[in-house]
Amino acid sequence: MKSQPLYMNIYDDILFKIKNGIFSENSPLPSERELGLNYNVSRSTVRKALNTLQNNGFIYKIQGQGTFIKPQVFEQPLYNFYSFTDELKKDDKTIRNSILQL
């Protein structure tokens, strides 16, 4: 059995943390250097994982400021009626209600 490349292990771990709310939208990721130390890999391996996350629309980079979690946008065709809650559940999204103001 062939194991996957190190950068894909990092990609999978960061993606898991994004999808499970450990990293919240628009929050900064640790620096490439910090991630390299955390995962015990080179910065180029971390950079490859981050580039893959960026290409797949999960993060964005601002030069001189860092790498941030991109807000996830849900797309649904307008010609179908649907339950927004059911759509989120299908994608294994966590659903919660909050009272913002009384």
Jmol script that loads the backbone (N, CA, C; Angstrom):
load data "model"
ATOM      1  N   MET A   1       0.837  -1.178   0.000  1.00  0.00           N
ATOM      2  CA  MET A   1       0.000   0.000   0.000  1.00  0.00           C
ATOM      3  C   MET A   1       0.883   1.243   0.000  1.00  0.00           C
ATOM      4  N   LYS A   2       0.562   2.181  -0.846  1.00  0.00           N
ATOM      5  CA  LYS A   2       1.364   3.389  -0.990  1.00  0.00           C
ATOM      6  C   LYS A   2       0.844   4.473  -0.042  1.00  0.00           C
ATOM      7  N   SER A   3       1.748   5.056   0.744  1.00  0.00           N
ATOM      8  CA  SER A   3       1.325   6.130   1.641  1.00  0.00           C
ATOM      9  C   SER A   3       1.293   7.444   0.872  1.00  0.00           C
ATOM     10  N   GLN A   4       0.497   8.379   1.386  1.00  0.00           N
ATOM     11  CA  GLN A   4       0.391   9.657   0.682  1.00  0.00           C
ATOM     12  C   GLN A   4       1.541  10.580   1.071  1.00  0.00           C
ATOM     13  N   PRO A   5       1.836  11.566   0.230  1.00  0.00           N
ATOM     14  CA  PRO A   5       2.936  12.498   0.512  1.00  0.00           C
ATOM     15  C   PRO A   5       2.696  13.275   1.810  1.00  0.00           C
ATOM     16  N   LEU A   6       3.784  13.725   2.426  1.00  0.00           N
ATOM     17  CA  LEU A   6       3.689  14.467   3.683  1.00  0.00           C
ATOM     18  C   LEU A   6       2.809  15.703   3.564  1.00  0.00           C
ATOM     19  N   TYR A   7       2.931  16.428   2.448  1.00  0.00           N
ATOM     20  CA  TYR A   7       2.150  17.656   2.323  1.00  0.00           C
ATOM     21  C   TYR A   7       0.653  17.356   2.329  1.00  0.00           C
ATOM     22  N   MET A   8       0.249  16.173   1.837  1.00  0.00           N
ATOM     23  CA  MET A   8      -1.169  15.806   1.854  1.00  0.00           C
ATOM     24  C   MET A   8      -1.632  15.464   3.269  1.00  0.00           C
ATOM     25  N   ASN A   9      -0.744  14.920   4.093  1.00  0.00           N
ATOM     26  CA  ASN A   9      -1.087  14.686   5.502  1.00  0.00           C
ATOM     27  C   ASN A   9      -1.357  16.013   6.199  1.00  0.00           C
ATOM     28  N   ILE A  10      -0.522  17.009   5.917  1.00  0.00           N
ATOM     29  CA  ILE A  10      -0.702  18.339   6.502  1.00  0.00           C
ATOM     30  C   ILE A  10      -1.986  18.959   5.963  1.00  0.00           C
ATOM     31  N   TYR A  11      -2.193  18.861   4.653  1.00  0.00           N
ATOM     32  CA  TYR A  11      -3.413  19.363   4.013  1.00  0.00           C
ATOM     33  C   TYR A  11      -4.642  18.761   4.698  1.00  0.00           C
ATOM     34  N   ASP A  12      -4.665  17.443   4.848  1.00  0.00           N
ATOM     35  CA  ASP A  12      -5.809  16.759   5.461  1.00  0.00           C
ATOM     36  C   ASP A  12      -6.036  17.219   6.893  1.00  0.00           C
ATOM     37  N   ASP A  13      -4.954  17.391   7.658  1.00  0.00           N
ATOM     38  CA  ASP A  13      -5.084  17.802   9.053  1.00  0.00           C
ATOM     39  C   ASP A  13      -5.621  19.227   9.158  1.00  0.00           C
ATOM     40  N   ILE A  14      -5.088  20.141   8.366  1.00  0.00           N
ATOM     41  CA  ILE A  14      -5.561  21.527   8.410  1.00  0.00           C
ATOM     42  C   ILE A  14      -7.004  21.597   7.921  1.00  0.00           C
ATOM     43  N   LEU A  15      -7.336  20.863   6.869  1.00  0.00           N
ATOM     44  CA  LEU A  15      -8.706  20.844   6.358  1.00  0.00           C
ATOM     45  C   LEU A  15      -9.667  20.307   7.415  1.00  0.00           C
ATOM     46  N   PHE A  16      -9.272  19.266   8.134  1.00  0.00           N
ATOM     47  CA  PHE A  16     -10.088  18.730   9.226  1.00  0.00           C
ATOM     48  C   PHE A  16     -10.342  19.818  10.271  1.00  0.00           C
ATOM     49  N   LYS A  17      -9.300  20.567  10.614  1.00  0.00           N
ATOM     50  CA  LYS A  17      -9.432  21.623  11.623  1.00  0.00           C
ATOM     51  C   LYS A  17     -10.316  22.764  11.127  1.00  0.00           C
ATOM     52  N   ILE A  18     -10.273  23.053   9.839  1.00  0.00           N
ATOM     53  CA  ILE A  18     -11.143  24.084   9.268  1.00  0.00           C
ATOM     54  C   ILE A  18     -12.593  23.611   9.322  1.00  0.00           C
ATOM     55  N   LYS A  19     -12.838  22.404   8.846  1.00  0.00           N
ATOM     56  CA  LYS A  19     -14.207  21.883   8.763  1.00  0.00           C
ATOM     57  C   LYS A  19     -14.832  21.649  10.131  1.00  0.00           C
ATOM     58  N   ASN A  20     -14.015  21.442  11.146  1.00  0.00           N
ATOM     59  CA  ASN A  20     -14.532  21.193  12.487  1.00  0.00           C
ATOM     60  C   ASN A  20     -14.462  22.422  13.389  1.00  0.00           C
ATOM     61  N   GLY A  21     -14.172  23.579  12.806  1.00  0.00           N
ATOM     62  CA  GLY A  21     -14.225  24.829  13.548  1.00  0.00           C
ATOM     63  C   GLY A  21     -13.061  25.090  14.474  1.00  0.00           C
ATOM     64  N   ILE A  22     -12.018  24.292  14.393  1.00  0.00           N
ATOM     65  CA  ILE A  22     -10.837  24.540  15.222  1.00  0.00           C
ATOM     66  C   ILE A  22     -10.146  25.809  14.734  1.00  0.00           C
ATOM     67  N   PHE A  23     -10.101  25.985  13.410  1.00  0.00           N
ATOM     68  CA  PHE A  23      -9.667  27.244  12.808  1.00  0.00           C
ATOM     69  C   PHE A  23     -10.933  27.934  12.313  1.00  0.00           C
ATOM     70  N   SER A  24     -11.207  29.127  12.798  1.00  0.00           N
ATOM     71  CA  SER A  24     -12.434  29.817  12.396  1.00  0.00           C
ATOM     72  C   SER A  24     -12.197  30.721  11.189  1.00  0.00           C
ATOM     73  N   GLU A  25     -13.296  31.080  10.522  1.00  0.00           N
ATOM     74  CA  GLU A  25     -13.223  31.896   9.313  1.00  0.00           C
ATOM     75  C   GLU A  25     -12.484  33.205   9.564  1.00  0.00           C
ATOM     76  N   ASN A  26     -11.646  33.569   8.620  1.00  0.00           N
ATOM     77  CA  ASN A  26     -10.842  34.793   8.632  1.00  0.00           C
ATOM     78  C   ASN A  26      -9.782  34.831   9.723  1.00  0.00           C
ATOM     79  N   SER A  27      -9.620  33.744  10.472  1.00  0.00           N
ATOM     80  CA  SER A  27      -8.564  33.728  11.486  1.00  0.00           C
ATOM     81  C   SER A  27      -7.245  33.339  10.822  1.00  0.00           C
ATOM     82  N   PRO A  28      -6.136  33.842  11.359  1.00  0.00           N
ATOM     83  CA  PRO A  28      -4.838  33.522  10.749  1.00  0.00           C
ATOM     84  C   PRO A  28      -4.383  32.108  11.099  1.00  0.00           C
ATOM     85  N   LEU A  29      -3.732  31.485  10.146  1.00  0.00           N
ATOM     86  CA  LEU A  29      -3.059  30.213  10.407  1.00  0.00           C
ATOM     87  C   LEU A  29      -1.695  30.526  11.014  1.00  0.00           C
ATOM     88  N   PRO A  30      -1.102  29.579  11.715  1.00  0.00           N
ATOM     89  CA  PRO A  30       0.283  29.784  12.152  1.00  0.00           C
ATOM     90  C   PRO A  30       1.186  29.996  10.932  1.00  0.00           C
ATOM     91  N   SER A  31       2.338  30.596  11.155  1.00  0.00           N
ATOM     92  CA  SER A  31       3.274  30.852  10.056  1.00  0.00           C
ATOM     93  C   SER A  31       3.794  29.535   9.479  1.00  0.00           C
ATOM     94  N   GLU A  32       4.360  29.617   8.274  1.00  0.00           N
ATOM     95  CA  GLU A  32       4.948  28.423   7.644  1.00  0.00           C
ATOM     96  C   GLU A  32       6.014  27.817   8.553  1.00  0.00           C
ATOM     97  N   ARG A  33       6.790  28.675   9.184  1.00  0.00           N
ATOM     98  CA  ARG A  33       7.850  28.206  10.076  1.00  0.00           C
ATOM     99  C   ARG A  33       7.255  27.431  11.252  1.00  0.00           C
ATOM    100  N   GLU A  34       6.206  28.013  11.883  1.00  0.00           N
ATOM    101  CA  GLU A  34       5.560  27.343  13.017  1.00  0.00           C
ATOM    102  C   GLU A  34       4.931  26.016  12.600  1.00  0.00           C
ATOM    103  N   LEU A  35       4.255  26.016  11.460  1.00  0.00           N
ATOM    104  CA  LEU A  35       3.642  24.778  10.974  1.00  0.00           C
ATOM    105  C   LEU A  35       4.705  23.721  10.695  1.00  0.00           C
ATOM    106  N   GLY A  36       5.827  24.152  10.123  1.00  0.00           N
ATOM    107  CA  GLY A  36       6.925  23.223   9.864  1.00  0.00           C
ATOM    108  C   GLY A  36       7.439  22.583  11.142  1.00  0.00           C
ATOM    109  N   LEU A  37       7.564  23.397  12.185  1.00  0.00           N
ATOM    110  CA  LEU A  37       8.006  22.866  13.480  1.00  0.00           C
ATOM    111  C   LEU A  37       6.955  21.932  14.073  1.00  0.00           C
ATOM    112  N   ASN A  38       5.674  22.320  13.971  1.00  0.00           N
ATOM    113  CA  ASN A  38       4.589  21.494  14.526  1.00  0.00           C
ATOM    114  C   ASN A  38       4.493  20.132  13.843  1.00  0.00           C
ATOM    115  N   TYR A  39       4.665  20.121  12.523  1.00  0.00           N
ATOM    116  CA  TYR A  39       4.535  18.876  11.757  1.00  0.00           C
ATOM    117  C   TYR A  39       5.884  18.190  11.518  1.00  0.00           C
ATOM    118  N   ASN A  40       6.953  18.839  11.960  1.00  0.00           N
ATOM    119  CA  ASN A  40       8.310  18.297  11.796  1.00  0.00           C
ATOM    120  C   ASN A  40       8.649  18.049  10.322  1.00  0.00           C
ATOM    121  N   VAL A  41       8.369  19.076   9.498  1.00  0.00           N
ATOM    122  CA  VAL A  41       8.658  19.013   8.059  1.00  0.00           C
ATOM    123  C   VAL A  41       9.290  20.334   7.637  1.00  0.00           C
ATOM    124  N   SER A  42       9.784  20.379   6.407  1.00  0.00           N
ATOM    125  CA  SER A  42      10.394  21.602   5.882  1.00  0.00           C
ATOM    126  C   SER A  42       9.320  22.626   5.515  1.00  0.00           C
ATOM    127  N   ARG A  43       9.745  23.879   5.408  1.00  0.00           N
ATOM    128  CA  ARG A  43       8.816  24.940   5.005  1.00  0.00           C
ATOM    129  C   ARG A  43       8.287  24.702   3.600  1.00  0.00           C
ATOM    130  N   SER A  44       9.089  24.110   2.730  1.00  0.00           N
ATOM    131  CA  SER A  44       8.614  23.856   1.366  1.00  0.00           C
ATOM    132  C   SER A  44       7.476  22.829   1.366  1.00  0.00           C
ATOM    133  N   THR A  45       7.524  21.866   2.274  1.00  0.00           N
ATOM    134  CA  THR A  45       6.431  20.895   2.396  1.00  0.00           C
ATOM    135  C   THR A  45       5.173  21.587   2.906  1.00  0.00           C
ATOM    136  N   VAL A  46       5.335  22.451   3.905  1.00  0.00           N
ATOM    137  CA  VAL A  46       4.203  23.228   4.429  1.00  0.00           C
ATOM    138  C   VAL A  46       3.638  24.117   3.330  1.00  0.00           C
ATOM    139  N   ARG A  47       4.519  24.777   2.593  1.00  0.00           N
ATOM    140  CA  ARG A  47       4.086  25.681   1.518  1.00  0.00           C
ATOM    141  C   ARG A  47       3.262  24.938   0.469  1.00  0.00           C
ATOM    142  N   LYS A  48       3.675  23.712   0.150  1.00  0.00           N
ATOM    143  CA  LYS A  48       2.934  22.917  -0.837  1.00  0.00           C
ATOM    144  C   LYS A  48       1.534  22.580  -0.311  1.00  0.00           C
ATOM    145  N   ALA A  49       1.431  22.243   0.959  1.00  0.00           N
ATOM    146  CA  ALA A  49       0.120  21.965   1.565  1.00  0.00           C
ATOM    147  C   ALA A  49      -0.750  23.217   1.554  1.00  0.00           C
ATOM    148  N   LEU A  50      -0.158  24.365   1.911  1.00  0.00           N
ATOM    149  CA  LEU A  50      -0.916  25.618   1.931  1.00  0.00           C
ATOM    150  C   LEU A  50      -1.347  26.029   0.529  1.00  0.00           C
ATOM    151  N   ASN A  51      -0.476  25.842  -0.445  1.00  0.00           N
ATOM    152  CA  ASN A  51      -0.845  26.171  -1.828  1.00  0.00           C
ATOM    153  C   ASN A  51      -2.009  25.303  -2.305  1.00  0.00           C
ATOM    154  N   THR A  52      -2.009  24.039  -1.916  1.00  0.00           N
ATOM    155  CA  THR A  52      -3.109  23.145  -2.286  1.00  0.00           C
ATOM    156  C   THR A  52      -4.401  23.585  -1.601  1.00  0.00           C
ATOM    157  N   LEU A  53      -4.317  23.964  -0.328  1.00  0.00           N
ATOM    158  CA  LEU A  53      -5.499  24.478   0.380  1.00  0.00           C
ATOM    159  C   LEU A  53      -6.017  25.754  -0.283  1.00  0.00           C
ATOM    160  N   GLN A  54      -5.101  26.618  -0.705  1.00  0.00           N
ATOM    161  CA  GLN A  54      -5.497  27.859  -1.368  1.00  0.00           C
ATOM    162  C   GLN A  54      -6.137  27.561  -2.725  1.00  0.00           C
ATOM    163  N   ASN A  55      -5.535  26.678  -3.495  1.00  0.00           N
ATOM    164  CA  ASN A  55      -6.078  26.325  -4.810  1.00  0.00           C
ATOM    165  C   ASN A  55      -7.461  25.690  -4.712  1.00  0.00           C
ATOM    166  N   ASN A  56      -7.736  25.016  -3.596  1.00  0.00           N
ATOM    167  CA  ASN A  56      -9.040  24.385  -3.394  1.00  0.00           C
ATOM    168  C   ASN A  56     -10.036  25.298  -2.679  1.00  0.00           C
ATOM    169  N   GLY A  57      -9.628  26.549  -2.417  1.00  0.00           N
ATOM    170  CA  GLY A  57     -10.550  27.547  -1.886  1.00  0.00           C
ATOM    171  C   GLY A  57     -10.782  27.531  -0.389  1.00  0.00           C
ATOM    172  N   PHE A  58      -9.866  26.964   0.386  1.00  0.00           N
ATOM    173  CA  PHE A  58     -10.056  26.901   1.826  1.00  0.00           C
ATOM    174  C   PHE A  58      -9.325  27.997   2.593  1.00  0.00           C
ATOM    175  N   ILE A  59      -8.280  28.561   2.007  1.00  0.00           N
ATOM    176  CA  ILE A  59      -7.517  29.621   2.667  1.00  0.00           C
ATOM    177  C   ILE A  59      -7.203  30.716   1.657  1.00  0.00           C
ATOM    178  N   TYR A  60      -6.796  31.871   2.177  1.00  0.00           N
ATOM    179  CA  TYR A  60      -6.300  32.949   1.320  1.00  0.00           C
ATOM    180  C   TYR A  60      -5.083  33.566   1.988  1.00  0.00           C
ATOM    181  N   LYS A  61      -4.227  34.160   1.171  1.00  0.00           N
ATOM    182  CA  LYS A  61      -2.989  34.752   1.668  1.00  0.00           C
ATOM    183  C   LYS A  61      -2.999  36.248   1.394  1.00  0.00           C
ATOM    184  N   ILE A  62      -2.490  37.005   2.351  1.00  0.00           N
ATOM    185  CA  ILE A  62      -2.287  38.440   2.182  1.00  0.00           C
ATOM    186  C   ILE A  62      -0.805  38.690   2.409  1.00  0.00           C
ATOM    187  N   GLN A  63      -0.149  39.181   1.364  1.00  0.00           N
ATOM    188  CA  GLN A  63       1.293  39.387   1.441  1.00  0.00           C
ATOM    189  C   GLN A  63       1.642  40.302   2.608  1.00  0.00           C
ATOM    190  N   GLY A  64       2.588  39.874   3.402  1.00  0.00           N
ATOM    191  CA  GLY A  64       3.050  40.650   4.542  1.00  0.00           C
ATOM    192  C   GLY A  64       2.188  40.497   5.780  1.00  0.00           C
ATOM    193  N   GLN A  65       1.044  39.821   5.662  1.00  0.00           N
ATOM    194  CA  GLN A  65       0.159  39.660   6.821  1.00  0.00           C
ATOM    195  C   GLN A  65      -0.029  38.213   7.236  1.00  0.00           C
ATOM    196  N   GLY A  66      -0.052  37.297   6.266  1.00  0.00           N
ATOM    197  CA  GLY A  66      -0.188  35.892   6.625  1.00  0.00           C
ATOM    198  C   GLY A  66      -1.204  35.152   5.793  1.00  0.00           C
ATOM    199  N   THR A  67      -1.560  33.991   6.296  1.00  0.00           N
ATOM    200  CA  THR A  67      -2.508  33.094   5.645  1.00  0.00           C
ATOM    201  C   THR A  67      -3.728  32.973   6.542  1.00  0.00           C
ATOM    202  N   PHE A  68      -4.912  33.058   5.941  1.00  0.00           N
ATOM    203  CA  PHE A  68      -6.155  33.117   6.697  1.00  0.00           C
ATOM    204  C   PHE A  68      -7.162  32.089   6.187  1.00  0.00           C
ATOM    205  N   ILE A  69      -8.087  31.711   7.062  1.00  0.00           N
ATOM    206  CA  ILE A  69      -9.144  30.769   6.704  1.00  0.00           C
ATOM    207  C   ILE A  69     -10.206  31.518   5.905  1.00  0.00           C
ATOM    208  N   LYS A  70     -10.492  31.001   4.727  1.00  0.00           N
ATOM    209  CA  LYS A  70     -11.469  31.637   3.843  1.00  0.00           C
ATOM    210  C   LYS A  70     -12.881  31.258   4.288  1.00  0.00           C
ATOM    211  N   PRO A  71     -13.781  32.239   4.382  1.00  0.00           N
ATOM    212  CA  PRO A  71     -15.176  31.899   4.699  1.00  0.00           C
ATOM    213  C   PRO A  71     -15.737  30.968   3.622  1.00  0.00           C
ATOM    214  N   GLN A  72     -16.452  29.956   4.058  1.00  0.00           N
ATOM    215  CA  GLN A  72     -17.016  28.995   3.116  1.00  0.00           C
ATOM    216  C   GLN A  72     -18.353  29.510   2.589  1.00  0.00           C
ATOM    217  N   VAL A  73     -18.500  29.476   1.285  1.00  0.00           N
ATOM    218  CA  VAL A  73     -19.712  29.944   0.621  1.00  0.00           C
ATOM    219  C   VAL A  73     -20.485  28.720   0.156  1.00  0.00           C
ATOM    220  N   PHE A  74     -21.772  28.717   0.446  1.00  0.00           N
ATOM    221  CA  PHE A  74     -22.624  27.615   0.015  1.00  0.00           C
ATOM    222  C   PHE A  74     -23.392  28.054  -1.216  1.00  0.00           C
ATOM    223  N   GLU A  75     -23.300  27.260  -2.267  1.00  0.00           N
ATOM    224  CA  GLU A  75     -24.014  27.576  -3.499  1.00  0.00           C
ATOM    225  C   GLU A  75     -25.153  26.590  -3.687  1.00  0.00           C
ATOM    226  N   GLN A  76     -26.315  27.117  -4.061  1.00  0.00           N
ATOM    227  CA  GLN A  76     -27.480  26.286  -4.307  1.00  0.00           C
ATOM    228  C   GLN A  76     -28.252  26.895  -5.462  1.00  0.00           C
ATOM    229  N   PRO A  77     -28.607  26.113  -6.468  1.00  0.00           N
ATOM    230  CA  PRO A  77     -29.387  26.655  -7.579  1.00  0.00           C
ATOM    231  C   PRO A  77     -30.723  27.207  -7.086  1.00  0.00           C
ATOM    232  N   LEU A  78     -31.143  28.308  -7.655  1.00  0.00           N
ATOM    233  CA  LEU A  78     -32.382  28.944  -7.225  1.00  0.00           C
ATOM    234  C   LEU A  78     -33.623  28.271  -7.799  1.00  0.00           C
ATOM    235  N   TYR A  79     -33.461  27.400  -8.762  1.00  0.00           N
ATOM    236  CA  TYR A  79     -34.626  26.767  -9.368  1.00  0.00           C
ATOM    237  C   TYR A  79     -35.161  25.595  -8.546  1.00  0.00           C
ATOM    238  N   ASN A  80     -34.481  25.196  -7.489  1.00  0.00           N
ATOM    239  CA  ASN A  80     -34.949  24.124  -6.611  1.00  0.00           C
ATOM    240  C   ASN A  80     -35.312  24.692  -5.256  1.00  0.00           C
ATOM    241  N   PHE A  81     -36.380  24.172  -4.677  1.00  0.00           N
ATOM    242  CA  PHE A  81     -36.667  24.491  -3.290  1.00  0.00           C
ATOM    243  C   PHE A  81     -35.899  23.493  -2.434  1.00  0.00           C
ATOM    244  N   TYR A  82     -35.377  23.952  -1.338  1.00  0.00           N
ATOM    245  CA  TYR A  82     -34.585  23.070  -0.498  1.00  0.00           C
ATOM    246  C   TYR A  82     -34.600  23.578   0.929  1.00  0.00           C
ATOM    247  N   SER A  83     -34.228  22.714   1.825  1.00  0.00           N
ATOM    248  CA  SER A  83     -34.043  23.083   3.219  1.00  0.00           C
ATOM    249  C   SER A  83     -32.565  23.391   3.421  1.00  0.00           C
ATOM    250  N   PHE A  84     -32.283  24.599   3.818  1.00  0.00           N
ATOM    251  CA  PHE A  84     -30.898  24.997   4.044  1.00  0.00           C
ATOM    252  C   PHE A  84     -30.258  24.114   5.117  1.00  0.00           C
ATOM    253  N   THR A  85     -31.015  23.815   6.162  1.00  0.00           N
ATOM    254  CA  THR A  85     -30.514  22.963   7.238  1.00  0.00           C
ATOM    255  C   THR A  85     -30.163  21.572   6.715  1.00  0.00           C
ATOM    256  N   ASP A  86     -31.044  21.001   5.886  1.00  0.00           N
ATOM    257  CA  ASP A  86     -30.772  19.673   5.329  1.00  0.00           C
ATOM    258  C   ASP A  86     -29.532  19.682   4.444  1.00  0.00           C
ATOM    259  N   GLU A  87     -29.341  20.746   3.682  1.00  0.00           N
ATOM    260  CA  GLU A  87     -28.156  20.852   2.826  1.00  0.00           C
ATOM    261  C   GLU A  87     -26.884  20.886   3.666  1.00  0.00           C
ATOM    262  N   LEU A  88     -26.917  21.627   4.756  1.00  0.00           N
ATOM    263  CA  LEU A  88     -25.749  21.690   5.635  1.00  0.00           C
ATOM    264  C   LEU A  88     -25.477  20.335   6.278  1.00  0.00           C
ATOM    265  N   LYS A  89     -26.533  19.652   6.688  1.00  0.00           N
ATOM    266  CA  LYS A  89     -26.363  18.332   7.302  1.00  0.00           C
ATOM    267  C   LYS A  89     -25.753  17.343   6.315  1.00  0.00           C
ATOM    268  N   LYS A  90     -26.146  17.425   5.039  1.00  0.00           N
ATOM    269  CA  LYS A  90     -25.581  16.527   4.024  1.00  0.00           C
ATOM    270  C   LYS A  90     -24.080  16.721   3.888  1.00  0.00           C
ATOM    271  N   ASP A  91     -23.611  17.960   4.096  1.00  0.00           N
ATOM    272  CA  ASP A  91     -22.186  18.273   3.987  1.00  0.00           C
ATOM    273  C   ASP A  91     -21.461  18.130   5.318  1.00  0.00           C
ATOM    274  N   ASP A  92     -22.130  17.498   6.300  1.00  0.00           N
ATOM    275  CA  ASP A  92     -21.549  17.288   7.633  1.00  0.00           C
ATOM    276  C   ASP A  92     -21.144  18.593   8.310  1.00  0.00           C
ATOM    277  N   LYS A  93     -21.933  19.633   8.107  1.00  0.00           N
ATOM    278  CA  LYS A  93     -21.675  20.915   8.752  1.00  0.00           C
ATOM    279  C   LYS A  93     -22.372  20.946  10.106  1.00  0.00           C
ATOM    280  N   THR A  94     -21.768  21.616  11.055  1.00  0.00           N
ATOM    281  CA  THR A  94     -22.365  21.793  12.364  1.00  0.00           C
ATOM    282  C   THR A  94     -23.373  22.930  12.291  1.00  0.00           C
ATOM    283  N   ILE A  95     -24.547  22.686  12.838  1.00  0.00           N
ATOM    284  CA  ILE A  95     -25.612  23.687  12.809  1.00  0.00           C
ATOM    285  C   ILE A  95     -25.864  24.126  14.239  1.00  0.00           C
ATOM    286  N   ARG A  96     -25.913  25.432  14.442  1.00  0.00           N
ATOM    287  CA  ARG A  96     -26.220  25.946  15.770  1.00  0.00           C
ATOM    288  C   ARG A  96     -26.978  27.252  15.637  1.00  0.00           C
ATOM    289  N   ASN A  97     -27.762  27.541  16.638  1.00  0.00           N
ATOM    290  CA  ASN A  97     -28.529  28.779  16.686  1.00  0.00           C
ATOM    291  C   ASN A  97     -27.971  29.648  17.793  1.00  0.00           C
ATOM    292  N   SER A  98     -27.943  30.948  17.539  1.00  0.00           N
ATOM    293  CA  SER A  98     -27.470  31.890  18.544  1.00  0.00           C
ATOM    294  C   SER A  98     -28.400  33.088  18.571  1.00  0.00           C
ATOM    295  N   ILE A  99     -28.697  33.558  19.756  1.00  0.00           N
ATOM    296  CA  ILE A  99     -29.456  34.796  19.891  1.00  0.00           C
ATOM    297  C   ILE A  99     -28.436  35.922  19.890  1.00  0.00           C
ATOM    298  N   LEU A 100     -28.511  36.766  18.873  1.00  0.00           N
ATOM    299  CA  LEU A 100     -27.537  37.835  18.732  1.00  0.00           C
ATOM    300  C   LEU A 100     -27.910  39.060  19.549  1.00  0.00           C
ATOM    301  N   GLN A 101     -29.204  39.265  19.700  1.00  0.00           N
ATOM    302  CA  GLN A 101     -29.633  40.449  20.434  1.00  0.00           C
ATOM    303  C   GLN A 101     -31.066  40.249  20.893  1.00  0.00           C
ATOM    304  N   LEU A 102     -31.385  40.763  22.062  1.00  0.00           N
ATOM    305  CA  LEU A 102     -32.761  40.718  22.574  1.00  0.00           C
ATOM    306  C   LEU A 102     -33.367  42.084  22.561  1.00  0.00           C
TER     307      LEU A 102
END
end "model"
wireframe off; spacefill off
backbone 0.3
color backbone group
